[in-house]
Amino acid sequence: MISASQIKDHMEVKSADGQHIGTVDHLDGNSRIKLTRQGSLDGMHHEIPLDWVDHVDAHVHLSMDASDVRSKWTDLPN
């Protein structure tokens, strides 16, 4: 299980297939990661559950391919 303390603001988030998903804006509680608008291809904030994180090193690596992440993440109003 990944600890929320491993994830820092401004870390890059990558999908299981190595694609850029976004940049961590901040943790929303202990179970959700809010992504920045600037790091997003569509210019919107998105939120993903911490459960999707496979591991953390210099980046946050997700356990899902980019297409799955983008179809299942939560869109947030700007």
N, C-alpha and C positions, 0 to 999 in steps of 0.2 A: 504494500500500500504506500502510495506517495504521501508525504507530509506536505501540508500547505506551506510550511516554513521554507521548503526548498525552492519555491517559486517566488521570484523577485520581479518587481515592476521593470518594464522595458526589456524583458527577455523575449527572444524570438520564439514563436510557436511553430513547430513543423509537424506535418502529417506523417503517417507511417510510410508513405511513398516518397517522403523527402520534400514535399512542396511547402512553401511558405504559407502559413495559415493566417498569421497576424502577429501582433506584439502585445505582450501583457500590459494592460493599463493598471490593473490592481486586482487583488482577490476580493470577491464579494462574499464575505463570510468565510467559512472554512470548506465550502463545497463547490464554489463557482469561480471561474476565471473570466474577468471582463477584458475584452480586447480593445485596443485603441482604434479610433477611426482612421488615423494616419497610416496605420499598418495594414489596413483592410483594402482589398481591391475595389470594393464598392463604396468606400468612404463612410461606412456605418459602423456603429459599435455592435459587437456581437458578444455573446456569453456562452461559455462551454462548461460542462461539469468537470470537476476535478477527477472523476472516475474515468474520464477518457485519456488521462495521462498515463503513458507507459513508463517513461523514465525522464529524469531531469539531469542534464549536465550543464553545458554552457547554454543550452536551449531546452525548451519544453517539448518533448517528443510525445505525440499522441499515438494511440493504438489503432487509429482508423485512417483510411485513405482520405485524401482531400475532398473528393466528391461526396463521401459519406458525412464528413464533418460539416461541409457547407450546406448539405440538405437537412441536417439535424440540429444545427446550432440555433440559439435564440437570437433573433434580431431585436435590438434595443432602439428606442427613439433617441435621436441625437439631441 
